[in-house]
Amino acid sequence: MKVKEIMTVNLISINPNTIMTEVCDLFEKSTFHHIPVVNDDQVCVGIISKSDYYQIQDQMTKMNREKAKASNQMLWRSLIAEDIMSAPIVSLDADDSVVKAKAIFLENKIHSIVITENGKCKGILTTFDIIKNLN
């Protein structure tokens, strides 16, 4: 099976200069866990995971403290996507095999691979996509 058969294609992506308050809104209002960061040429230059987002928040956020909320807002307004994205990315071609993707997931202990065609971001493959398609 090829990764293009099971990858997620209707991506929401952001620009490296996207202010982090917009990224926060995306994570809070959506169920996805990874946002590709693409440049104007649609080349993926990084990725932000929901885990990255949670790790940067004030540690008192989970306790719903007002000071933590204010601290987070100040922090998010001062950062752009490029500041926290993971780079370089791990990528595969859309015609690569799912077996190759599984090996990359296991070897690198990651949960998403950017899928490209001719160097441009065309989708994302996550461990969840693989689990959904187990027979």
C-alpha positions, 0 to 999 in steps of 0.5 A: 500500500502507498502512503497516498492511499491513507494520508490526510490530504485536506490539511490546514497549514500555516506560514512560518510568520503566523502568530502563535495566537492563531495556532492556539485557536487552531489547536483549541478548535480542532481535533488534529494534532499536527500543523505543517508550516509551509512557505510561500512555495508550499514547501514544508519547512517545519511542523508544530505538534499539539504536544509542542503547544502544550509543553510551551504553555504555563504549567499552571494552565491545567489548573485554569489559573487566571495568571496562567491564562494571561501568561500564555496570552503574552507568550503566544502574542510574542511568538511566531510559528517559526519560533517553535516549529520542529525542523527539519521535517521528516518527509516521504513521497506520496508514492512511498510505501506504508511499510517504509513509513512504519519503519520511519515512525519506529526509528525516529519515534515521531507521530507524523510524516509530511507527504510531498510531491515534487517537493511540495506539501501534499498531505500528512501521514500520522500513526493514527492514519496507519492504525485506522487502516490496519486490517 
